[in-house]
Amino acid sequence: MANPAYVLGHSEQELERSKAQERLIGPFTRHLFQKAGIRPGMRLLEIGSGAGDVAVLAADLVGVSGSVMGVDVSATAIAHAQERVKALGLSHVSFELGDPGDIDFEQPFDAIVGRYVLLFQADGAPMIRKLVKHLRPGGVNFLS
């Protein structure tokens, strides 16, 4: 990502704040994802995973016939998100540490999503150009 230093950090307090935020905006995010075409069976890349809120929401939308790969530049956030999806029994969700624009994935994704990711980029356009190489032709790109 263009700016890997997330200004709010990844402390336990920030990860809990993120969960509280999810309770407020999760329903709206779900609605937007559904309108964008996220549906069961899709292979989805979720960037800026943080505590895993969007990955958990996306996992519900793609169902067990689909999959979610979350990526974050923070090892603390990834560890937290992995524990969370394990506790929820979401075996179709996984996480990878690193910059999603620099990671090579074996297969393209049906959709790429991220919530409040571009806000923390000095310039979001280069990030989007890097990410679309992971999107299958005709796929859904929903980054905010």
N, CA and C atoms as a LAMMPS dump frame, in Angstrom:
ITEM: TIMESTEP
0
ITEM: NUMBER OF ATOMS
432
ITEM: BOX BOUNDS ff ff ff
-5.0000000000000000e+02 5.0000000000000000e+02
-5.0000000000000000e+02 5.0000000000000000e+02
-5.0000000000000000e+02 5.0000000000000000e+02
ITEM: ATOMS id mol type element x y z
1 1 1 N 0.849 -1.176 0
2 1 2 C 0 0 0
3 1 3 C 0.888 1.231 0
4 2 1 N 0.38 2.294 -0.501
5 2 2 C 1.169 3.516 -0.599
6 2 3 C 1.605 4.048 0.757
7 3 1 N 0.798 3.867 1.784
8 3 2 C 1.117 4.354 3.115
9 3 3 C 0.786 3.276 4.134
10 4 1 N 1.734 2.365 4.435
11 4 2 C 1.421 1.248 5.307
12 4 3 C 1.216 1.63 6.766
13 5 1 N 1.574 2.83 7.176
14 5 2 C 1.412 3.241 8.562
15 5 3 C -0.008 3.746 8.79
16 6 1 N -0.853 2.886 9.335
17 6 2 C -2.233 3.249 9.643
18 6 3 C -2.206 4.198 10.827
19 7 1 N -2.672 5.409 10.624
20 7 2 C -2.523 6.481 11.599
21 7 3 C -3.166 6.155 12.949
22 8 1 N -4.211 5.328 12.977
23 8 2 C -4.867 4.989 14.23
24 8 3 C -4.196 3.814 14.944
25 9 1 N -3.253 3.184 14.273
26 9 2 C -2.516 2.074 14.877
27 9 3 C -3.322 0.789 14.926
28 10 1 N -2.771 -0.212 15.598
29 10 2 C -3.421 -1.513 15.706
30 10 3 C -3.384 -2.027 17.141
31 11 1 N -3.49 -1.113 18.092
32 11 2 C -3.529 -1.51 19.503
33 11 3 C -4.815 -2.286 19.772
34 12 1 N -4.856 -2.973 20.879
35 12 2 C -6.068 -3.703 21.265
36 12 3 C -7.25 -2.726 21.367
37 13 1 N -7.007 -1.536 21.891
38 13 2 C -8.057 -0.527 22.012
39 13 3 C -8.58 -0.118 20.628
40 14 1 N -7.681 0.063 19.655
41 14 2 C -8.109 0.438 18.304
42 14 3 C -8.889 -0.69 17.647
43 15 1 N -8.451 -1.932 17.853
44 15 2 C -9.174 -3.057 17.263
45 15 3 C -10.579 -3.171 17.859
46 16 1 N -10.726 -2.876 19.148
47 16 2 C -12.051 -2.877 19.777
48 16 3 C -12.898 -1.709 19.276
49 17 1 N -12.275 -0.547 19.054
50 17 2 C -12.998 0.599 18.501
51 17 3 C -13.53 0.255 17.118
52 18 1 N -12.728 -0.445 16.36
53 18 2 C -13.129 -0.865 15.025
54 18 3 C -14.372 -1.76 15.08
55 19 1 N -14.436 -2.646 16.058
56 19 2 C -15.611 -3.52 16.207
57 19 3 C -16.854 -2.704 16.552
58 20 1 N -16.687 -1.696 17.409
59 20 2 C -17.822 -0.825 17.751
60 20 3 C -18.292 -0.068 16.512
61 21 1 N -17.352 0.39 15.716
62 21 2 C -17.688 1.076 14.46
63 21 3 C -18.463 0.14 13.543
64 22 1 N -18.066 -1.116 13.504
65 22 2 C -18.734 -2.101 12.65
66 22 3 C -20.205 -2.239 13.018
67 23 1 N -20.511 -2.193 14.296
68 23 2 C -21.916 -2.308 14.707
69 23 3 C -22.753 -1.153 14.152
70 24 1 N -22.131 -0.01 13.962
71 24 2 C -22.843 1.155 13.434
72 24 3 C -22.955 1.142 11.909
73 25 1 N -21.863 0.823 11.222
74 25 2 C -21.857 0.953 9.761
75 25 3 C -21.898 -0.379 9.013
76 26 1 N -21.852 -1.477 9.754
77 26 2 C -21.905 -2.786 9.114
78 26 3 C -23.13 -2.996 8.234
79 27 1 N -24.328 -2.647 8.727
80 27 2 C -25.519 -2.841 7.882
81 27 3 C -25.451 -2.041 6.575
82 28 1 N -24.93 -0.846 6.633
83 28 2 C -24.791 -0.021 5.425
84 28 3 C -23.759 -0.644 4.473
85 29 1 N -22.643 -1.116 5.037
86 29 2 C -21.62 -1.78 4.22
87 29 3 C -22.205 -3.008 3.538
88 30 1 N -22.954 -3.81 4.289
89 30 2 C -23.593 -5.007 3.726
90 30 3 C -24.483 -4.613 2.54
91 31 1 N -25.29 -3.589 2.727
92 31 2 C -26.188 -3.128 1.658
93 31 3 C -25.388 -2.722 0.414
94 32 1 N -24.325 -1.945 0.607
95 32 2 C -23.506 -1.51 -0.528
96 32 3 C -22.856 -2.693 -1.234
97 33 1 N -22.337 -3.637 -0.483
98 33 2 C -21.706 -4.809 -1.082
99 33 3 C -22.729 -5.617 -1.886
100 34 1 N -23.922 -5.777 -1.343
101 34 2 C -24.956 -6.512 -2.07
102 34 3 C -25.33 -5.78 -3.363
103 35 1 N -25.472 -4.468 -3.293
104 35 2 C -25.793 -3.683 -4.49
105 35 3 C -24.655 -3.736 -5.515
106 36 1 N -23.418 -3.86 -5.023
107 36 2 C -22.259 -3.944 -5.924
108 36 3 C -22.164 -5.313 -6.595
109 37 1 N -22.912 -6.296 -6.087
110 37 2 C -22.917 -7.613 -6.72
111 37 3 C -22.194 -8.707 -5.956
112 38 1 N -21.814 -8.451 -4.712
113 38 2 C -21.186 -9.515 -3.909
114 38 3 C -22.266 -10.543 -3.591
115 39 1 N -21.965 -11.816 -3.915
116 39 2 C -22.973 -12.87 -3.753
117 39 3 C -22.309 -14.206 -3.424
118 40 1 N -23.122 -15.191 -3.047
119 40 2 C -22.575 -16.509 -2.696
120 40 3 C -21.697 -17.086 -3.805
121 41 1 N -20.644 -17.755 -3.372
122 41 2 C -19.751 -18.445 -4.292
123 41 3 C -18.588 -17.621 -4.796
124 42 1 N -18.561 -16.334 -4.503
125 42 2 C -17.481 -15.476 -5.007
126 42 3 C -16.188 -15.691 -4.221
127 43 1 N -15.095 -15.47 -4.92
128 43 2 C -13.753 -15.437 -4.32
129 43 3 C -13.408 -13.964 -4.156
130 44 1 N -13.232 -13.516 -2.904
131 44 2 C -13.144 -12.102 -2.606
132 44 3 C -11.825 -11.753 -1.923
133 45 1 N -11.208 -10.672 -2.357
134 45 2 C -10.015 -10.119 -1.717
135 45 3 C -10.456 -8.905 -0.915
136 46 1 N -10.148 -8.918 0.374
137 46 2 C -10.513 -7.802 1.25
138 46 3 C -9.223 -7.172 1.746
139 47 1 N -9.033 -5.898 1.493
140 47 2 C -7.783 -5.247 1.864
141 47 3 C -7.973 -4.319 3.06
142 48 1 N -6.899 -4.17 3.823
143 48 2 C -6.956 -3.363 5.039
144 48 3 C -7.822 -4.031 6.086
145 49 1 N -7.589 -5.309 6.328
146 49 2 C -8.469 -6.129 7.155
147 49 3 C -8.637 -5.657 8.593
148 50 1 N -7.598 -5.095 9.174
149 50 2 C -7.722 -4.68 10.564
150 50 3 C -8.197 -5.825 11.439
151 51 1 N -9.232 -5.587 12.239
152 51 2 C -9.764 -6.593 13.165
153 51 3 C -10.574 -7.681 12.463
154 52 1 N -10.762 -7.562 11.159
155 52 2 C -11.471 -8.581 10.394
156 52 3 C -12.954 -8.311 10.21
157 53 1 N -13.402 -7.109 10.556
158 53 2 C -14.831 -6.793 10.475
159 53 3 C -15.403 -6.986 9.076
160 54 1 N -14.761 -6.415 8.084
161 54 2 C -15.273 -6.501 6.709
162 54 3 C -15.125 -7.925 6.188
163 55 1 N -14.071 -8.613 6.56
164 55 2 C -13.891 -10.003 6.131
165 55 3 C -15.011 -10.889 6.675
166 56 1 N -15.402 -10.683 7.923
167 56 2 C -16.487 -11.468 8.516
168 56 3 C -17.802 -11.166 7.804
169 57 1 N -18.07 -9.899 7.543
170 57 2 C -19.275 -9.511 6.824
171 57 3 C -19.27 -10.129 5.422
172 58 1 N -18.145 -10.02 4.727
173 58 2 C -18.026 -10.572 3.378
174 58 3 C -18.187 -12.089 3.379
175 59 1 N -17.669 -12.742 4.415
176 59 2 C -17.783 -14.197 4.517
177 59 3 C -19.24 -14.62 4.556
178 60 1 N -20.062 -13.839 5.227
179 60 2 C -21.487 -14.133 5.278
180 60 3 C -22.122 -13.974 3.895
181 61 1 N -21.692 -12.971 3.153
182 61 2 C -22.266 -12.727 1.824
183 61 3 C -21.834 -13.772 0.797
184 62 1 N -20.575 -14.208 0.837
185 62 2 C -20.109 -15.187 -0.152
186 62 3 C -20.443 -16.615 0.263
187 63 1 N -20.738 -16.819 1.545
188 63 2 C -21.102 -18.15 2.039
189 63 3 C -19.948 -19.132 1.968
190 64 1 N -20.217 -20.347 2.412
191 64 2 C -19.164 -21.371 2.449
192 64 3 C -18.782 -21.861 1.059
193 65 1 N -19.598 -21.552 0.065
194 65 2 C -19.228 -21.906 -1.31
195 65 3 C -18.253 -20.896 -1.901
196 66 1 N -18.037 -19.799 -1.204
197 66 2 C -17.085 -18.776 -1.618
198 66 3 C -15.91 -18.726 -0.658
199 67 1 N -15.072 -17.707 -0.826
200 67 2 C -13.935 -17.546 0.081
201 67 3 C -13.559 -16.071 0.177
202 68 1 N -12.933 -15.74 1.307
203 68 2 C -12.458 -14.384 1.544
204 68 3 C -10.994 -14.462 1.937
205 69 1 N -10.161 -13.695 1.25
206 69 2 C -8.749 -13.55 1.6
207 69 3 C -8.571 -12.113 2.074
208 70 1 N -8.279 -11.935 3.351
209 70 2 C -8.022 -10.616 3.899
210 70 3 C -6.529 -10.338 3.93
211 71 1 N -6.16 -9.09 3.666
212 71 2 C -4.75 -8.704 3.667
213 71 3 C -4.599 -7.421 4.477
214 72 1 N -3.564 -7.384 5.295
215 72 2 C -3.258 -6.179 6.065
216 72 3 C -1.748 -6.113 6.237
217 73 1 N -1.244 -4.909 6.426
218 73 2 C 0.196 -4.719 6.613
219 73 3 C 0.605 -4.856 8.08
220 74 1 N -0.351 -5.059 8.981
221 74 2 C -0.059 -5.171 10.406
222 74 3 C -0.165 -6.618 10.879
223 75 1 N 0.927 -7.142 11.413
224 75 2 C 0.925 -8.506 11.955
225 75 3 C -0.025 -8.609 13.147
226 76 1 N -0.105 -7.555 13.954
227 76 2 C -1.013 -7.545 15.11
228 76 3 C -2.457 -7.675 14.651
229 77 1 N -2.836 -6.897 13.646
230 77 2 C -4.205 -6.945 13.128
231 77 3 C -4.511 -8.313 12.525
232 78 1 N -3.591 -8.85 11.76
233 78 2 C -3.804 -10.164 11.137
234 78 3 C -3.986 -11.244 12.204
235 79 1 N -3.154 -11.229 13.222
236 79 2 C -3.277 -12.22 14.299
237 79 3 C -4.644 -12.117 14.973
238 80 1 N -5.082 -10.905 15.242
239 80 2 C -6.389 -10.684 15.863
240 80 3 C -7.51 -11.196 14.955
241 81 1 N -7.449 -10.852 13.681
242 81 2 C -8.482 -11.27 12.727
243 81 3 C -8.503 -12.793 12.58
244 82 1 N -7.334 -13.429 12.563
245 82 2 C -7.273 -14.886 12.447
246 82 3 C -7.918 -15.558 13.653
247 83 1 N -7.637 -15.053 14.846
248 83 2 C -8.257 -15.599 16.055
249 83 3 C -9.775 -15.444 15.993
250 84 1 N -10.204 -14.308 15.519
251 84 2 C -11.634 -14.019 15.44
252 84 3 C -12.361 -14.97 14.5
253 85 1 N -11.849 -15.164 13.281
254 85 2 C -12.553 -16.044 12.337
255 85 3 C -12.473 -17.501 12.782
256 86 1 N -11.4 -17.862 13.466
257 86 2 C -11.307 -19.227 14.003
258 86 3 C -12.384 -19.442 15.059
259 87 1 N -12.554 -18.466 15.957
260 87 2 C -13.576 -18.563 17.001
261 87 3 C -14.983 -18.621 16.407
262 88 1 N -15.176 -17.958 15.271
263 88 2 C -16.477 -17.961 14.604
264 88 3 C -16.675 -19.172 13.696
265 89 1 N -15.631 -19.972 13.521
266 89 2 C -15.721 -21.157 12.675
267 89 3 C -15.805 -20.85 11.191
268 90 1 N -15.206 -19.751 10.786
269 90 2 C -15.254 -19.337 9.373
270 90 3 C -14.044 -19.893 8.624
271 91 1 N -14.132 -21.151 8.244
272 91 2 C -13.001 -21.812 7.58
273 91 3 C -12.777 -21.31 6.16
274 92 1 N -13.721 -20.568 5.601
275 92 2 C -13.574 -20.048 4.236
276 92 3 C -12.986 -18.629 4.222
277 93 1 N -12.436 -18.201 5.358
278 93 2 C -11.779 -16.901 5.473
279 93 3 C -10.333 -17.132 5.892
280 94 1 N -9.406 -16.487 5.189
281 94 2 C -7.996 -16.559 5.563
282 94 3 C -7.402 -15.161 5.453
283 95 1 N -6.227 -15.009 6.026
284 95 2 C -5.568 -13.704 6.025
285 95 3 C -4.113 -13.87 5.639
286 96 1 N -3.583 -12.828 5.023
287 96 2 C -2.177 -12.802 4.65
288 96 3 C -1.602 -11.451 5.043
289 97 1 N -0.397 -11.493 5.545
290 97 2 C 0.314 -10.288 5.947
291 97 3 C 1.039 -9.704 4.748
292 98 1 N 0.862 -8.417 4.503
293 98 2 C 1.612 -7.761 3.446
294 98 3 C 0.804 -6.728 2.698
295 99 1 N 1.434 -6.171 1.698
296 99 2 C 0.83 -5.183 0.817
297 99 3 C 0.118 -5.943 -0.304
298 100 1 N -1.206 -5.81 -0.424
299 100 2 C -1.929 -6.584 -1.434
300 100 3 C -1.492 -6.295 -2.865
301 101 1 N -0.95 -5.129 -3.103
302 101 2 C -0.459 -4.811 -4.439
303 101 3 C 0.841 -5.502 -4.781
304 102 1 N 1.541 -5.974 -3.752
305 102 2 C 2.836 -6.635 -3.961
306 102 3 C 2.774 -8.148 -3.81
307 103 1 N 1.652 -8.678 -3.367
308 103 2 C 1.504 -10.118 -3.171
309 103 3 C 1.042 -10.752 -4.482
310 104 1 N 1.599 -11.901 -4.788
311 104 2 C 1.14 -12.655 -5.955
312 104 3 C 0.151 -13.714 -5.483
313 105 1 N -1.041 -13.673 -6.021
314 105 2 C -2.068 -14.654 -5.701
315 105 3 C -2.165 -15.634 -6.854
316 106 1 N -2.47 -16.898 -6.552
317 106 2 C -2.512 -17.942 -7.577
318 106 3 C -3.643 -17.734 -8.577
319 107 1 N -4.781 -17.238 -8.092
320 107 2 C -5.95 -17.062 -8.955
321 107 3 C -6.492 -15.656 -8.795
322 108 1 N -7.149 -15.144 -9.827
323 108 2 C -7.773 -13.823 -9.689
324 108 3 C -8.995 -13.902 -8.772
325 109 1 N -9.418 -12.748 -8.319
326 109 2 C -10.578 -12.654 -7.432
327 109 3 C -11.789 -12.169 -8.214
328 110 1 N -12.972 -12.568 -7.746
329 110 2 C -14.223 -12.099 -8.334
330 110 3 C -14.538 -10.682 -7.882
331 111 1 N -14.017 -10.321 -6.717
332 111 2 C -14.277 -8.99 -6.174
333 111 3 C -13.124 -8.578 -5.263
334 112 1 N -12.881 -7.282 -5.23
335 112 2 C -11.904 -6.693 -4.313
336 112 3 C -12.638 -5.611 -3.531
337 113 1 N -12.595 -5.72 -2.219
338 113 2 C -13.284 -4.754 -1.373
339 113 3 C -12.345 -4.235 -0.291
340 114 1 N -12.673 -3.072 0.203
341 114 2 C -11.961 -2.483 1.326
342 114 3 C -12.772 -1.303 1.819
343 115 1 N -12.861 -1.18 3.127
344 115 2 C -13.63 -0.072 3.702
345 115 3 C -12.684 0.864 4.429
346 116 1 N -12.774 2.143 4.109
347 116 2 C -11.926 3.178 4.702
348 116 3 C -10.447 2.924 4.437
349 117 1 N -10.136 2.361 3.296
350 117 2 C -8.75 2.088 2.938
351 117 3 C -8.144 3.275 2.199
352 118 1 N -8.863 3.798 1.245
353 118 2 C -8.325 4.899 0.443
354 118 3 C -8.108 6.157 1.273
355 119 1 N -8.88 6.307 2.318
356 119 2 C -8.762 7.455 3.209
357 119 3 C -7.356 7.588 3.788
358 120 1 N -6.695 6.461 3.978
359 120 2 C -5.376 6.462 4.615
360 120 3 C -4.228 6.326 3.622
361 121 1 N -4.512 6.566 2.352
362 121 2 C -3.489 6.521 1.31
363 121 3 C -3.139 7.94 0.882
364 122 1 N -1.874 8.208 0.731
365 122 2 C -1.457 9.523 0.239
366 122 3 C -2.031 9.754 -1.16
367 123 1 N -2.06 8.706 -1.976
368 123 2 C -2.604 8.772 -3.327
369 123 3 C -3.197 7.396 -3.636
370 124 1 N -4.518 7.305 -3.65
371 124 2 C -5.191 6.022 -3.823
372 124 3 C -5.109 5.432 -5.22
373 125 1 N -4.895 6.268 -6.236
374 125 2 C -4.895 5.77 -7.616
375 125 3 C -3.83 4.697 -7.862
376 126 1 N -2.567 4.889 -7.438
377 126 2 C -1.583 3.825 -7.666
378 126 3 C -1.964 2.515 -6.956
379 127 1 N -2.555 2.632 -5.789
380 127 2 C -2.978 1.444 -5.067
381 127 3 C -4.054 0.691 -5.853
382 128 1 N -5.02 1.417 -6.374
383 128 2 C -6.087 0.777 -7.15
384 128 3 C -5.52 0.126 -8.408
385 129 1 N -4.594 0.802 -9.074
386 129 2 C -3.969 0.222 -10.284
387 129 3 C -3.249 -1.084 -9.948
388 130 1 N -2.602 -1.15 -8.793
389 130 2 C -1.925 -2.383 -8.385
390 130 3 C -2.931 -3.492 -8.089
391 131 1 N -4.032 -3.131 -7.449
392 131 2 C -5.003 -4.139 -7.021
393 131 3 C -5.79 -4.75 -8.168
394 132 1 N -6.11 -3.968 -9.186
395 132 2 C -6.945 -4.512 -10.26
396 132 3 C -6.262 -5.644 -11.02
397 133 1 N -4.966 -5.778 -10.885
398 133 2 C -4.299 -6.917 -11.533
399 133 3 C -4.724 -8.248 -10.906
400 134 1 N -5.328 -8.178 -9.707
401 134 2 C -5.813 -9.382 -9.021
402 134 3 C -7.289 -9.66 -9.297
403 135 1 N -7.921 -8.816 -10.101
404 135 2 C -9.357 -8.92 -10.361
405 135 3 C -9.604 -9.621 -11.688
406 136 1 N -10.489 -10.587 -11.68
407 136 2 C -10.834 -11.265 -12.936
408 136 3 C -11.578 -10.276 -13.828
409 137 1 N -11.516 -10.466 -15.136
410 137 2 C -12.265 -9.582 -16.037
411 137 3 C -13.75 -9.559 -15.66
412 138 1 N -14.31 -8.374 -15.544
413 138 2 C -15.717 -8.23 -15.18
414 138 3 C -15.978 -8.308 -13.685
415 139 1 N -14.929 -8.406 -12.892
416 139 2 C -15.09 -8.509 -11.437
417 139 3 C -15.509 -7.201 -10.807
418 140 1 N -15.806 -7.26 -9.508
419 140 2 C -16.291 -6.116 -8.742
420 140 3 C -15.149 -5.501 -7.96
421 141 1 N -14.956 -4.179 -8.114
422 141 2 C -13.939 -3.434 -7.377
423 141 3 C -14.672 -2.41 -6.538
424 142 1 N -14.73 -2.64 -5.22
425 142 2 C -15.449 -1.733 -4.326
426 142 3 C -14.517 -1.309 -3.208
427 143 1 N -13.82 -0.208 -3.416
428 143 2 C -12.902 0.321 -2.417
429 143 3 C -13.385 1.693 -1.992
430 144 1 N -13.388 1.903 -0.687
431 144 2 C -13.767 3.223 -0.183
432 144 3 C -12.705 3.763 0.749
